[in-house]
Amino acid sequence: MKKLASFKKGQRFCILALLLCTTVSLSAQLDSLLLELKKSKADTNKVKLLNDIAWEQMFETPDLAREKLQASITLSKRLDFKKGEAQAYNNFGVTETIHSNHKEALVYHEKALAIRQTIGDKKGVASCYNNIGNVYEELDDYKASIQNLKESLRIREELKDTARIGRVLYNIGSLYQSQGFYEEASDHIFQSLVITEKAKDTVAVANAYNELGNIRYELERWEEAVSYYEKAKVLFEQTDDKWGLASVYTSLALVKDEIGNTCKEGECTTAQKIELFEEAKRLQNIALTLRTELEDEEGISACYNNLGEIHKHLERLEEALQFFEKSLVIRKKLEDKKGIMEVYNGIGDVYRRQNKSKEALNYTEKYMTIAQEIDDKKFIQKAYKDFSKVYKELGKTEKALDYRIKYDELRYERLDESRVKDLESKEAWYGDIKKQNEIERQKADLILQDEKLKNAALLRNSLIGGALGLLLLAFLLYNRYRIKNAANKKLETQNKIIEEERKRSEKLLLNILPSETAEELKTNGSAKAKSYESVTVLFTDFKSFTQIAEQLSPEELVAELDECFRAFDDITSRFGIEKIKTIGDAYMCAGGLPSRNTTHPVDVVEAALEIQRFMQERKERFLKLGKQTFDTRIGIHTGPVVAGIVGNRKFAYDIWGDTVNTAARMEASGAIEKVNISSTTYELIKDQFECAYRGKIEAKNKGAIDMYFVERKI
């Protein structure tokens, strides 16, 4: 597995940002501070000097930095100078973080936090929470990391500290991205981008673009990823940010490598694939050179790991193993569990390609153990896939199939359509905000222009009297009118753009939520959950989905699902039924909401029969072509539900209640090409449909339930 090019953990905003900006002038500044220290008296000024000197020494001479900080703490306690003591503990924490002594760093940051809370230093408290969050990330305790970063964000928002709000949002988003939570990551990064672009914080904007590129990379949206990476690269070059450039060169290398690796026969030639891999290698070597100049061991190990992946795709397997081993040596030294897991993943794949299945299985087990230990769902998913491949090669087909099913279930859980829709709605939201910021800037320019014109008129009136002054004033007023008219036209154009973007956002919102729920959300900023006494819920599922899916390419599989679900959408729309969601190969909808009606049981059953007719006709066509397709089970139940939106960031309309669970059991207890309904639904539709009583059927967690197959409409 390749290492994504995001900021390394130790470089999170607010801990080391100042260090990265000041290392160039370190020697001269340090000499000046040491000279000043010799002349200083034992007062609070000396405490500040000791802290500043330690800050300059913590990279190159950490032991000297620790001596200065201990002296600062001793003097601060003697002077009862709490602020200086807290700063010394904070600097101690940063020093230990830089040198990977994370448990010691945590102790020092918590001491700084306790003092700053006592003296009411809210800004300092927020900084401590941010630093503690970053240390917990280094310790792979992501839950504690998120909690502390969010506490830092809460205080920054109270203080209206806009610049740091943007950076803490970035830190949280970056952490979510590294765990594979792309919705949450995108949400926080877009919020950060709105703030940092408005503040013209070039470094923060560049890092936000880089992280958005990483999210698109993980979602396999290569062109969008490259677009964001190129934007980040331009800004990193402007600020001469070597850390950022190393990161973005790695990202661009990974995209080239992935395009070459995923390019199928017929889409590109072998020569074109090799060209892509060679370009990826060139870009990765540039990143490695930059990481070496920066003496960034973690970054160097990531570059070696990525070069191992590239050589693997070039089928230079022995060279690939050499790069993986180089990476592994560094990562073991740094005790980087996640990095070790990535290397084991790469080595296992090389052994599999060399037909060394037992060695491949050994390394897959190793990285799966780490993935489960740190709860990394992305790598757990990869491990399921690798286990499936290795066991298949070992001839253990039952185990191979079992892991393939686990892989499919986890993959669809992490990348279902609701995540993509949520991502698109966030992009639309960000676009609206950006356009609105531009309009505000235009208005500010107009006000400034007006003031300049007024001042010009007054100045000229004071110098030129009489008729000449009046004539000149008339000219200036005309000129002002002309300028304002031009500016108003420009503003009108911008407003048209805003309106187009608003319509796009509206369309996206209506694609995600029912119209009346969307309207309530726009009007009130929230939508209340509603109870429905009677709703008919329908579930569909494809039999043998996993087995058929294994025979299709990802593109063919998505096309198959898309064709089926589009047809289901058309059918349910005609009957006034609300689509709720799809989960992998399952489709869920409900009649009788959000607008209540009395016809929903009949509407839903009739729609179900039409869905089965569509699938039967499709199956006949496919059989004539010698192709396999899906068989469908449908289950229906009627009862009360609660419907609405949960949370204030992810807009997803959903329904809850025992009715939903029972409908799912109807589907699971049904049969292919049949519509299975509960006795509750049967009583409501029995006069309009011919049904066959099945008897009492055992349903999971429900006991025996009377069930019926719907045969036809009377």
Secondary structure as UniProt FT lines:
FT   HELIX           9..11
FT   TURN            13..15
FT   HELIX           17..22
FT   HELIX           23..25
FT   HELIX           26..39
FT   HELIX           44..57
FT   TURN            58..60
FT   HELIX           62..79
FT   HELIX           82..98
FT   TURN            99..100
FT   HELIX           102..118
FT   TURN            119..120
FT   HELIX           122..138
FT   TURN            139..140
FT   HELIX           142..159
FT   HELIX           162..179
FT   HELIX           182..198
FT   TURN            199..200
FT   HELIX           202..218
FT   TURN            219..220
FT   HELIX           222..238
FT   TURN            239..240
FT   HELIX           242..262
FT   TURN            266..267
FT   HELIX           270..293
FT   TURN            294..295
FT   HELIX           297..313
FT   TURN            314..315
FT   HELIX           317..333
FT   TURN            334..335
FT   HELIX           337..353
FT   TURN            354..355
FT   HELIX           357..373
FT   TURN            374..375
FT   HELIX           377..393
FT   TURN            394..395
FT   HELIX           397..414
FT   HELIX           417..463
FT   HELIX           466..512
FT   HELIX           515..524
FT   STRAND          530..543
FT   HELIX           545..550
FT   HELIX           554..574
FT   TURN            575..576
FT   STRAND          578..583
FT   TURN            584..585
FT   STRAND          586..591
FT   HELIX           600..624
FT   TURN            625..626
FT   STRAND          631..645
FT   STRAND          653..656
FT   HELIX           658..668
FT   TURN            672..673
FT   STRAND          674..678
FT   HELIX           679..685
FT   TURN            686..688
FT   STRAND          689..699
FT   TURN            700..702
FT   STRAND          703..713
//
